[in-house]
Amino acid sequence: DKEWNVNCLLSGRKRWVFINPFDYDEDIPWARGQNFKRDDPLNNRWTDWWYLNPDSVDLIVQNKLRSMDYYELIQEAGDCIFIPYAMLHQVEKLDE
C-alpha cells in the first residue's frame, strides 16, 4: 500500500507473511513493471504487487524467493498490526 496501515482484528486469527520490497525490489517480478522506486519512495507512481499463489509456490520458477528473508506472524483477536508503507504482504484467515 502507498501509505502506512494498522490492521486490528476483532475476532478469529490471521496468518500474515511480509517481504520488505526495499531489500528485494530488483528481484521481484512486479506486476506493473518496475514502477516501485526504492531510492525515491515518495515519488512512486502507484502501488505495485507480485502475482504469487501462496498455496502453490514453484521455487524453480520463483527461485529468487529462496534467498529472500520474510516475516511471519499470527494475529489473534484484539491484536493490532502495523503495516509499513509498501510492505509486501499476504494474509490468510485461519478460523472460520
Backbone as CSV, one residue per row, in Angstrom:
resi,resn,N_x,N_y,N_z,CA_x,CA_y,CA_z,C_x,C_y,C_z
1,ASP,0.835,-1.180,0.000,0.000,0.000,0.000,0.880,1.243,0.000
2,LYS,0.348,2.319,-0.492,1.142,3.540,-0.598,1.085,4.385,0.673
3,GLU,0.541,3.836,1.709,0.514,4.517,2.997,0.713,3.488,4.108
4,TRP,0.991,3.983,5.297,1.096,3.094,6.440,-0.301,2.673,6.857
5,ASN,-0.432,1.450,7.351,-1.733,0.930,7.764,-1.625,0.255,9.121
6,VAL,-2.759,0.188,9.791,-2.889,-0.596,11.011,-4.096,-1.506,10.818
7,ASN,-3.913,-2.792,11.069,-4.999,-3.755,10.968,-5.274,-4.297,12.363
8,CYS,-6.492,-4.072,12.855,-6.902,-4.577,14.172,-7.935,-5.682,13.965
9,LEU,-7.740,-6.779,14.651,-8.599,-7.952,14.482,-9.569,-8.050,15.655
10,LEU,-10.858,-8.073,15.339,-11.887,-8.160,16.374,-12.102,-9.591,16.852
11,SER,-12.054,-10.545,15.916,-12.259,-11.951,16.296,-11.500,-12.844,15.325
12,GLY,-11.273,-14.082,15.733,-10.586,-15.042,14.878,-9.077,-14.914,14.938
13,ARG,-8.440,-15.499,13.917,-6.978,-15.487,13.801,-6.597,-15.328,12.337
14,LYS,-5.480,-14.652,12.094,-4.953,-14.481,10.740,-3.461,-14.762,10.732
15,ARG,-3.009,-15.332,9.639,-1.577,-15.553,9.409,-1.117,-14.524,8.385
16,TRP,-0.077,-13.769,8.743,0.486,-12.736,7.882,1.906,-13.125,7.474
17,VAL,2.258,-12.843,6.213,3.631,-13.002,5.728,4.018,-11.681,5.067
18,PHE,5.195,-11.172,5.416,5.679,-9.891,4.906,7.045,-10.066,4.236
19,ILE,7.248,-9.351,3.127,8.555,-9.246,2.472,8.824,-7.759,2.261
20,ASN,10.010,-7.337,2.626,10.372,-5.925,2.504,10.829,-5.632,1.069
21,PRO,10.049,-4.876,0.291,10.434,-4.609,-1.099,11.670,-3.711,-1.239
22,PHE,12.019,-2.989,-0.190,13.214,-2.143,-0.260,14.483,-2.984,-0.313
23,ASP,14.413,-4.220,0.177,15.564,-5.122,0.140,15.654,-5.903,-1.165
24,TYR,14.513,-6.112,-1.842,14.489,-7.042,-2.973,13.821,-6.484,-4.224
25,ASP,13.702,-5.191,-4.356,12.926,-4.634,-5.469,13.444,-5.063,-6.842
26,GLU,14.747,-5.245,-6.995,15.292,-5.667,-8.295,14.976,-7.133,-8.604
27,ASP,14.698,-7.929,-7.588,14.438,-9.357,-7.778,12.955,-9.702,-7.881
28,ILE,12.106,-8.749,-7.605,10.663,-9.018,-7.587,10.085,-8.781,-8.981
29,PRO,9.330,-9.757,-9.503,8.684,-9.569,-10.811,7.401,-8.746,-10.651
30,TRP,7.545,-7.442,-10.578,6.422,-6.550,-10.328,5.372,-6.667,-11.423
31,ALA,4.113,-6.698,-11.029,3.003,-6.819,-11.974,2.900,-5.599,-12.888
32,ARG,3.229,-4.443,-12.385,3.118,-3.215,-13.176,4.437,-2.803,-13.825
33,GLY,5.439,-3.640,-13.710,6.666,-3.396,-14.458,7.647,-2.426,-13.851
34,GLN,8.138,-2.733,-12.665,9.204,-1.955,-12.027,8.828,-0.505,-11.760
35,ASN,7.603,-0.240,-11.365,7.205,1.125,-11.018,7.527,1.465,-9.571
36,PHE,7.978,0.481,-8.806,8.395,0.730,-7.432,9.788,1.347,-7.461
37,LYS,9.957,2.467,-6.798,11.233,3.189,-6.776,11.818,3.180,-5.367
38,ARG,12.699,2.248,-5.116,13.295,2.090,-3.790,14.004,3.350,-3.320
39,ASP,14.721,4.019,-4.210,15.517,5.177,-3.826,14.722,6.476,-3.733
40,ASP,13.473,6.451,-4.195,12.638,7.650,-4.175,11.183,7.247,-3.890
41,PRO,10.928,6.647,-2.727,9.624,6.053,-2.467,8.455,7.035,-2.450
42,LEU,8.708,8.288,-2.127,7.610,9.250,-2.104,7.136,9.615,-3.504
43,ASN,7.939,9.298,-4.504,7.556,9.590,-5.882,7.179,8.337,-6.669
44,ASN,6.864,7.247,-5.971,6.342,6.083,-6.673,5.031,6.464,-7.341
45,ARG,4.826,5.979,-8.541,3.623,6.356,-9.277,2.363,5.737,-8.689
46,TRP,2.470,4.557,-8.151,1.343,3.873,-7.517,1.869,2.634,-6.824
47,THR,0.996,1.952,-6.143,1.430,0.715,-5.522,1.566,-0.357,-6.595
48,ASP,2.311,-1.360,-6.299,2.523,-2.466,-7.217,2.354,-3.760,-6.441
49,TRP,2.314,-4.850,-7.112,2.153,-6.141,-6.460,2.882,-7.197,-7.253
50,TRP,2.855,-8.388,-6.715,3.561,-9.522,-7.276,2.550,-10.639,-7.391
51,TYR,2.377,-11.194,-8.596,1.489,-12.339,-8.788,2.163,-13.576,-8.210
52,LEU,1.607,-14.097,-7.126,2.184,-15.265,-6.479,1.075,-16.001,-5.749
53,ASN,0.889,-17.264,-6.069,-0.112,-18.081,-5.384,0.546,-18.679,-4.144
54,PRO,0.190,-18.218,-2.957,0.865,-18.699,-1.747,0.595,-20.172,-1.443
55,ASP,-0.431,-20.736,-2.051,-0.743,-22.146,-1.825,-0.011,-23.066,-2.786
56,SER,0.661,-22.504,-3.778,1.341,-23.318,-4.779,2.547,-22.558,-5.330
57,VAL,3.550,-22.381,-4.503,4.746,-21.645,-4.916,5.702,-22.606,-5.622
58,ASP,6.076,-22.272,-6.833,7.026,-23.060,-7.611,8.411,-22.433,-7.428
59,LEU,9.243,-23.063,-6.607,10.559,-22.492,-6.305,11.562,-22.650,-7.434
60,ILE,11.167,-23.348,-8.501,12.007,-23.373,-9.700,11.745,-22.097,-10.496
61,VAL,10.463,-21.782,-10.695,10.104,-20.562,-11.407,10.403,-19.327,-10.550
62,GLN,10.031,-19.374,-9.296,10.231,-18.252,-8.359,11.500,-18.485,-7.534
63,ASN,12.601,-18.822,-8.202,13.822,-19.225,-7.495,14.423,-18.136,-6.621
64,LYS,14.153,-16.878,-6.893,14.721,-15.803,-6.070,14.089,-15.756,-4.682
65,LEU,12.942,-16.386,-4.526,12.309,-16.459,-3.202,13.175,-17.204,-2.194
66,ARG,13.972,-18.120,-2.676,14.807,-18.935,-1.774,15.736,-18.091,-0.912
67,SER,16.179,-16.966,-1.445,17.150,-16.148,-0.700,16.518,-14.925,-0.036
68,MET,15.197,-14.806,-0.116,14.533,-13.643,0.482,14.147,-13.911,1.931
69,ASP,14.471,-12.949,2.782,14.012,-13.018,4.162,12.555,-12.598,4.201
70,TYR,11.808,-13.213,5.085,10.408,-12.827,5.250,10.057,-12.865,6.731
71,TYR,8.968,-12.207,7.048,8.471,-12.161,8.419,7.098,-12.825,8.422
72,GLU,6.854,-13.634,9.428,5.571,-14.315,9.544,5.052,-14.134,10.960
73,LEU,3.758,-13.881,11.073,3.166,-13.784,12.405,1.716,-14.233,12.380
74,ILE,1.234,-14.601,13.544,-0.169,-14.973,13.734,-0.821,-13.846,14.531
75,GLN,-1.870,-13.291,13.982,-2.621,-12.226,14.634,-3.816,-12.855,15.348
76,GLU,-3.982,-12.546,16.613,-5.087,-13.050,17.431,-6.107,-11.934,17.651
77,ALA,-7.304,-12.319,18.034,-8.347,-11.328,18.340,-7.812,-10.322,19.358
78,GLY,-8.011,-9.042,19.084,-7.525,-7.973,19.955,-6.165,-7.425,19.564
79,ASP,-5.445,-8.118,18.673,-4.140,-7.642,18.216,-4.305,-6.609,17.107
80,CYS,-3.417,-5.628,17.113,-3.324,-4.668,16.019,-1.934,-4.799,15.406
81,ILE,-1.872,-4.807,14.084,-0.612,-4.966,13.357,-0.347,-3.703,12.548
82,PHE,0.849,-3.168,12.686,1.288,-2.030,11.880,1.908,-2.566,10.596
83,ILE,1.450,-2.067,9.455,1.966,-2.490,8.156,2.670,-1.279,7.530
84,PRO,4.004,-1.300,7.475,4.737,-0.164,6.932,4.427,0.086,5.459
85,TYR,4.645,1.324,5.058,4.479,1.729,3.672,5.171,0.751,2.730
86,ALA,4.473,0.305,1.704,4.985,-0.515,0.601,5.335,-1.952,0.993
87,MET,5.143,-2.347,2.237,5.492,-3.701,2.661,4.620,-4.713,1.924
88,LEU,5.260,-5.620,1.198,4.509,-6.687,0.541,3.940,-7.601,1.608
89,HIS,2.684,-7.978,1.461,2.073,-8.831,2.476,1.021,-9.743,1.869
90,GLN,0.856,-10.860,2.538,-0.181,-11.828,2.199,-0.811,-12.220,3.519
91,VAL,-2.136,-12.289,3.546,-2.843,-12.608,4.792,-3.822,-13.745,4.528
92,GLU,-3.928,-14.613,5.515,-4.795,-15.781,5.414,-5.623,-15.899,6.695
93,LYS,-6.921,-16.028,6.539,-7.811,-16.243,7.683,-7.650,-17.686,8.153
94,LEU,-7.398,-17.879,9.449,-7.163,-19.219,9.973,-8.413,-19.844,10.594
95,ASP,-9.346,-19.029,11.038,-10.559,-19.547,11.668,-11.752,-19.274,10.756
96,GLU,-12.729,-20.125,10.859,-13.975,-19.911,10.104,-14.941,-19.089,10.910
